[in-house]
Amino acid sequence: MTRKVCLVTGGGRGIGAAVAREMHAQGYALALMSPSESCETLAVELGGVARRGVAQSAEDIAGIVDLAMRTYGRIDAVLNHTGHPPKGDLLEITDENWDLANEMIVKSVVRMARLVTPVMEAQGGGSIVNVTTYAAFEPSPWFPASCVYRAGVSSFTKLYADRYGPKNIRMNCLMPGFTDSLDVGKFADLPALRRIARAEEQAKAAAFLLTDASSYITGQSLRVDGGLTRHV
């Protein structure tokens, strides 16, 4: 198959679904995963394939990679996208929930990279984008575990970019701010743009990083937060 292929986890709703639609519009074939049937419904609409699964499951990650390879024989772009782990006051988050956050956020990215890197090496390149959060570099008490581990993903991303850049495989992070895929309208006055983002806007930024439009960008964490954070 010569048509490029994009694999999206968390690809049934919200930002993940918006990225799937954008990559489809750019000519990519799709392999989608999400916990519910929403990924299957979207795959039918967009002419792709889907498998139900969750990011914290090594078996599910392997399953969607296997489905993509059996169907298309290649994987050119990967969007790692998962929801927030359990929230809570900093020292009241249980060990089990810290472990879950690690499985969802960091280990899902590492596991996916282990599986798709040999594929991309054989193809001569590829691009991986990890969806994190605007608060990775300015941690918020609203979701502590998410902030801690998504900052770790930025560190892993830089290490991966250094290691596999010579193989023409790029890895970057997308750091969304408040987006209309969630009920966050009450925060509209916080960003400099005085509104929340549309999921389609996050998808445009993700597609930029996933495609050759960003061919000289790797190891970076791109904030798409409407000017919310103050990090320089």
ABEGO torsion letter per residue (X at the ends): XABBBBBBBGAABEAAAAAAAAAAAAGBBBBBBBABAAAAAAAAAAGBBBBBEBAABAAAAAAAAAAAAAAAGBBABBBBBBBBBBBEBAAABBAAAAAAAAAAAAAAAAAAAAAAAAAAAAAGEEBBBBBBBAAAABBBAABAAAAAAAAAAAAAAAAAAAAAAAAGBBBBBBBBBBBAABBAAAAAAABAAGBBBBAAAAAAAAAAAABAAAAABBGBBBBBAGGABABX
